[in-house]
Amino acid sequence: MRKQTFTSALIVASAALWFTGCAGAGNRTAGEHIDDATLTAKVKTALIGDERTKARQIDVETFKGVVQLNGFVDSAAAKTAAASVARGVSGVGSVKNNLQVGADRTAGRTVDDTGITAKVRAALIDDPRTKSHQIEVTTNGGVVQLGGFVDTAASKAAAEQLAGRVAGVTRVTNRLQVRPN
């Protein structure tokens, strides 16, 4: 019994340290970090459960209750439905709908886009001006969309510059938002 109590205490302490470390990112408290993660999960679940949206194409980011929808959808109706679904989730303060309507893709185009996305992510990882874990990258037809919340305007500009230099990128749509201090 004593060993089980120690193990439970160790797990709780580890979780507290992890959340404390996460709280420093973007001036969020541990509670805000948990709340944002919970909202992201709730929105993703709601999108998956709605037949009008194709959740696998939609990236969801949350910062202090602001939900950002990034990626590509097949129709304007799917874009509108996704925003509506996200707004309907309890706790969502506002929704930034950055979804772009894109044409259906062939298997070859999908492979090319996947390669471009990987190269953009690698460029972001390699550059000290950007924190790649803050940036969502999606590609459709050579068009790269950057989404998420970054710490500075310089990081936002650097991410766009790096993405634009990757071979195969035809255009960069920068939907990154700078976190307020």
C-alpha atoms as a printed R data frame, in Angstrom:
    type eleno elety resid chain resno       x      y       z
1   ATOM     1    CA   MET     A     1   0.000  0.000   0.000
2   ATOM     2    CA   ARG     A     2   2.825  2.399   0.884
3   ATOM     3    CA   LYS     A     3   4.553  1.727  -2.490
4   ATOM     4    CA   GLN     A     4   1.322  2.502  -4.383
5   ATOM     5    CA   THR     A     5   0.945  5.809  -2.492
6   ATOM     6    CA   PHE     A     6   4.546  6.750  -3.321
7   ATOM     7    CA   THR     A     7   4.005  5.912  -6.995
8   ATOM     8    CA   SER     A     8   0.830  7.994  -7.109
9   ATOM     9    CA   ALA     A     9   2.607 10.925  -5.458
10  ATOM    10    CA   LEU     A    10   5.469 10.628  -7.937
11  ATOM    11    CA   ILE     A    11   3.055 10.709 -10.890
12  ATOM    12    CA   VAL     A    12   1.261 13.781  -9.501
13  ATOM    13    CA   ALA     A    13   4.571 15.560  -8.861
14  ATOM    14    CA   SER     A    14   5.826 14.766 -12.371
15  ATOM    15    CA   ALA     A    15   2.624 16.063 -13.916
16  ATOM    16    CA   ALA     A    16   2.844 19.249 -11.850
17  ATOM    17    CA   LEU     A    17   6.416 19.854 -13.005
18  ATOM    18    CA   TRP     A    18   5.458 19.246 -16.621
19  ATOM    19    CA   PHE     A    19   2.532 21.669 -16.453
20  ATOM    20    CA   THR     A    20   4.659 24.242 -14.656
21  ATOM    21    CA   GLY     A    21   7.181 24.017 -17.496
22  ATOM    22    CA   CYS     A    22   4.421 24.426 -20.059
23  ATOM    23    CA   ALA     A    23   2.988 27.417 -18.248
24  ATOM    24    CA   GLY     A    24   6.009 29.528 -19.124
25  ATOM    25    CA   ALA     A    25   5.249 29.303 -22.834
26  ATOM    26    CA   GLY     A    26   3.312 32.348 -23.928
27  ATOM    27    CA   ASN     A    27   2.659 33.594 -20.370
28  ATOM    28    CA   ARG     A    28  -0.030 31.004 -19.647
29  ATOM    29    CA   THR     A    29  -0.693 29.530 -16.263
30  ATOM    30    CA   ALA     A    30  -0.759 25.754 -15.869
31  ATOM    31    CA   GLY     A    31  -4.553 25.983 -15.639
32  ATOM    32    CA   GLU     A    32  -4.773 27.947 -18.879
33  ATOM    33    CA   HIS     A    33  -2.539 25.406 -20.614
34  ATOM    34    CA   ILE     A    34  -4.796 22.581 -19.466
35  ATOM    35    CA   ASP     A    35  -7.923 24.525 -20.430
36  ATOM    36    CA   ASP     A    36  -6.559 25.228 -23.920
37  ATOM    37    CA   ALA     A    37  -5.570 21.586 -24.414
38  ATOM    38    CA   THR     A    38  -9.029 20.510 -23.263
39  ATOM    39    CA   LEU     A    39 -10.735 22.966 -25.627
40  ATOM    40    CA   THR     A    40  -8.587 21.773 -28.523
41  ATOM    41    CA   ALA     A    41  -9.572 18.164 -27.801
42  ATOM    42    CA   LYS     A    42 -13.263 19.081 -27.483
43  ATOM    43    CA   VAL     A    43 -13.251 20.992 -30.773
44  ATOM    44    CA   LYS     A    44 -11.446 18.164 -32.598
45  ATOM    45    CA   THR     A    45 -13.940 15.656 -31.196
46  ATOM    46    CA   ALA     A    46 -16.874 17.829 -32.274
47  ATOM    47    CA   LEU     A    47 -15.419 18.190 -35.788
48  ATOM    48    CA   ILE     A    48 -14.930 14.432 -36.087
49  ATOM    49    CA   GLY     A    49 -18.524 13.868 -34.976
50  ATOM    50    CA   ASP     A    50 -19.983 16.262 -37.550
51  ATOM    51    CA   GLU     A    51 -20.623 14.747 -40.994
52  ATOM    52    CA   ARG     A    52 -20.278 18.155 -42.720
53  ATOM    53    CA   THR     A    53 -16.597 18.503 -41.841
54  ATOM    54    CA   LYS     A    54 -13.606 16.357 -42.653
55  ATOM    55    CA   ALA     A    55 -11.732 16.738 -39.396
56  ATOM    56    CA   ARG     A    56  -8.643 14.974 -40.707
57  ATOM    57    CA   GLN     A    57  -7.959 18.058 -42.856
58  ATOM    58    CA   ILE     A    58  -8.457 20.576 -40.047
59  ATOM    59    CA   ASP     A    59  -5.768 21.530 -37.555
60  ATOM    60    CA   VAL     A    60  -6.977 23.078 -34.299
61  ATOM    61    CA   GLU     A    61  -4.865 25.368 -32.110
62  ATOM    62    CA   THR     A    62  -6.066 27.114 -28.956
63  ATOM    63    CA   PHE     A    63  -4.571 29.969 -26.932
64  ATOM    64    CA   LYS     A    64  -6.422 31.488 -23.982
65  ATOM    65    CA   GLY     A    65  -9.789 30.344 -25.319
66  ATOM    66    CA   VAL     A    66  -9.203 31.572 -28.887
67  ATOM    67    CA   VAL     A    67  -9.564 28.625 -31.268
68  ATOM    68    CA   GLN     A    68  -7.753 28.767 -34.585
69  ATOM    69    CA   LEU     A    69  -8.841 26.465 -37.421
70  ATOM    70    CA   ASN     A    70  -6.100 25.882 -39.999
71  ATOM    71    CA   GLY     A    71  -5.779 23.751 -43.096
72  ATOM    72    CA   PHE     A    72  -7.754 23.010 -46.200
73  ATOM    73    CA   VAL     A    73 -11.337 21.848 -46.752
74  ATOM    74    CA   ASP     A    74 -13.172 20.753 -49.874
75  ATOM    75    CA   SER     A    75 -15.932 23.368 -49.900
76  ATOM    76    CA   ALA     A    76 -17.102 26.709 -48.545
77  ATOM    77    CA   ALA     A    77 -19.905 24.827 -46.771
78  ATOM    78    CA   ALA     A    78 -17.353 22.672 -44.910
79  ATOM    79    CA   LYS     A    79 -15.432 25.819 -43.895
80  ATOM    80    CA   THR     A    80 -18.586 27.460 -42.535
81  ATOM    81    CA   ALA     A    81 -19.683 24.267 -40.783
82  ATOM    82    CA   ALA     A    82 -16.286 23.863 -39.090
83  ATOM    83    CA   ALA     A    83 -16.449 27.370 -37.632
84  ATOM    84    CA   SER     A    84 -20.013 26.777 -36.476
85  ATOM    85    CA   VAL     A    85 -19.086 23.488 -34.811
86  ATOM    86    CA   ALA     A    86 -16.103 25.091 -33.048
87  ATOM    87    CA   ARG     A    87 -18.194 28.033 -31.786
88  ATOM    88    CA   GLY     A    88 -20.700 25.547 -30.376
89  ATOM    89    CA   VAL     A    89 -18.141 23.996 -28.011
90  ATOM    90    CA   SER     A    90 -18.553 25.154 -24.442
91  ATOM    91    CA   GLY     A    91 -15.651 27.338 -23.293
92  ATOM    92    CA   VAL     A    92 -14.625 28.617 -26.720
93  ATOM    93    CA   GLY     A    93 -14.168 32.389 -26.517
94  ATOM    94    CA   SER     A    94 -13.768 33.062 -30.227
95  ATOM    95    CA   VAL     A    95 -12.883 31.282 -33.460
96  ATOM    96    CA   LYS     A    96 -10.375 32.372 -36.102
97  ATOM    97    CA   ASN     A    97 -11.379 30.477 -39.236
98  ATOM    98    CA   ASN     A    98  -8.225 30.241 -41.361
99  ATOM    99    CA   LEU     A    99  -9.461 27.295 -43.386
100 ATOM   100    CA   GLN     A   100  -8.876 27.527 -47.109
101 ATOM   101    CA   VAL     A   101 -11.087 25.914 -49.707
102 ATOM   102    CA   GLY     A   102  -8.951 23.699 -51.937
103 ATOM   103    CA   ALA     A   103  -9.646 21.463 -54.876
104 ATOM   104    CA   ASP     A   104  -9.562 17.668 -54.613
105 ATOM   105    CA   ARG     A   105  -6.055 16.340 -54.928
106 ATOM   106    CA   THR     A   106  -4.630 13.438 -56.849
107 ATOM   107    CA   ALA     A   107  -2.461 10.859 -55.107
108 ATOM   108    CA   GLY     A   108   0.640 12.336 -56.773
109 ATOM   109    CA   ARG     A   109  -0.204 15.855 -55.654
110 ATOM   110    CA   THR     A   110  -0.824 14.614 -52.110
111 ATOM   111    CA   VAL     A   111   2.618 12.984 -52.043
112 ATOM   112    CA   ASP     A   112   4.230 16.193 -53.347
113 ATOM   113    CA   ASP     A   113   2.385 18.277 -50.744
114 ATOM   114    CA   THR     A   114   3.439 15.898 -47.973
115 ATOM   115    CA   GLY     A   115   7.068 16.267 -49.035
116 ATOM   116    CA   ILE     A   116   6.790 20.062 -49.114
117 ATOM   117    CA   THR     A   117   5.224 20.074 -45.636
118 ATOM   118    CA   ALA     A   118   8.077 17.939 -44.300
119 ATOM   119    CA   LYS     A   119  10.692 20.247 -45.838
120 ATOM   120    CA   VAL     A   120   9.026 23.352 -44.393
121 ATOM   121    CA   ARG     A   121   8.870 21.739 -40.941
122 ATOM   122    CA   ALA     A   122  12.557 20.817 -41.201
123 ATOM   123    CA   ALA     A   123  13.438 24.402 -42.130
124 ATOM   124    CA   LEU     A   124  11.491 25.688 -39.121
125 ATOM   125    CA   ILE     A   125  13.219 23.216 -36.797
126 ATOM   126    CA   ASP     A   126  16.663 24.202 -38.086
127 ATOM   127    CA   ASP     A   127  16.171 27.946 -37.580
128 ATOM   128    CA   PRO     A   128  16.679 29.439 -34.091
129 ATOM   129    CA   ARG     A   129  14.242 32.286 -34.831
130 ATOM   130    CA   THR     A   130  11.281 29.924 -34.912
131 ATOM   131    CA   LYS     A   131   9.854 27.499 -32.393
132 ATOM   132    CA   SER     A   132   8.573 24.827 -34.742
133 ATOM   133    CA   HIS     A   133   6.297 23.258 -32.110
134 ATOM   134    CA   GLN     A   134   4.236 26.470 -32.174
135 ATOM   135    CA   ILE     A   135   3.605 26.317 -35.923
136 ATOM   136    CA   GLU     A   136   1.156 24.147 -37.858
137 ATOM   137    CA   VAL     A   137   2.109 23.557 -41.490
138 ATOM   138    CA   THR     A   138  -0.329 22.316 -44.131
139 ATOM   139    CA   THR     A   139   0.130 22.206 -47.883
140 ATOM   140    CA   ASN     A   140  -2.347 21.924 -50.737
141 ATOM   141    CA   GLY     A   141  -1.308 22.238 -54.372
142 ATOM   142    CA   GLY     A   142   2.033 23.768 -53.375
143 ATOM   143    CA   VAL     A   143   0.335 26.434 -51.247
144 ATOM   144    CA   VAL     A   144   1.677 26.325 -47.700
145 ATOM   145    CA   GLN     A   145  -0.460 27.551 -44.844
146 ATOM   146    CA   LEU     A   146   1.170 28.454 -41.539
147 ATOM   147    CA   GLY     A   147  -1.075 28.540 -38.481
148 ATOM   148    CA   GLY     A   148  -0.820 28.687 -34.726
149 ATOM   149    CA   PHE     A   149   0.346 31.122 -32.083
150 ATOM   150    CA   VAL     A   150   3.939 32.401 -31.940
151 ATOM   151    CA   ASP     A   151   5.785 34.557 -29.414
152 ATOM   152    CA   THR     A   152   6.987 37.423 -31.644
153 ATOM   153    CA   ALA     A   153   6.346 39.189 -34.935
154 ATOM   154    CA   ALA     A   154   9.941 38.343 -35.890
155 ATOM   155    CA   SER     A   155   9.211 34.635 -35.478
156 ATOM   156    CA   LYS     A   156   6.087 35.008 -37.633
157 ATOM   157    CA   ALA     A   157   8.043 36.765 -40.392
158 ATOM   158    CA   ALA     A   158  10.918 34.267 -40.220
159 ATOM   159    CA   ALA     A   159   8.522 31.321 -40.569
160 ATOM   160    CA   GLU     A   160   6.975 32.822 -43.690
161 ATOM   161    CA   GLN     A   161  10.399 33.565 -45.165
162 ATOM   162    CA   LEU     A   162  11.681 30.044 -44.484
163 ATOM   163    CA   ALA     A   163   8.574 28.398 -45.947
164 ATOM   164    CA   GLY     A   164   8.784 30.526 -49.077
165 ATOM   165    CA   ARG     A   165  12.329 29.308 -49.766
166 ATOM   166    CA   VAL     A   166  11.378 25.625 -49.888
167 ATOM   167    CA   ALA     A   167  11.408 24.070 -53.358
168 ATOM   168    CA   GLY     A   168   7.908 23.390 -54.682
169 ATOM   169    CA   VAL     A   169   6.185 26.100 -52.613
170 ATOM   170    CA   THR     A   170   4.064 28.268 -54.895
171 ATOM   171    CA   ARG     A   171   2.660 30.572 -52.192
172 ATOM   172    CA   VAL     A   172   2.699 30.966 -48.416
173 ATOM   173    CA   THR     A   173  -0.406 31.961 -46.504
174 ATOM   174    CA   ASN     A   174   0.736 33.153 -43.089
175 ATOM   175    CA   ARG     A   175  -2.087 32.798 -40.543
176 ATOM   176    CA   LEU     A   176   0.218 32.833 -37.519
177 ATOM   177    CA   GLN     A   177  -0.911 35.031 -34.666
178 ATOM   178    CA   VAL     A   178   1.452 36.741 -32.240
179 ATOM   179    CA   ARG     A   179   0.562 35.997 -28.637
180 ATOM   180    CA   PRO     A   180  -0.198 39.089 -26.586
181 ATOM   181    CA   ASN     A   181   2.240 39.699 -23.743
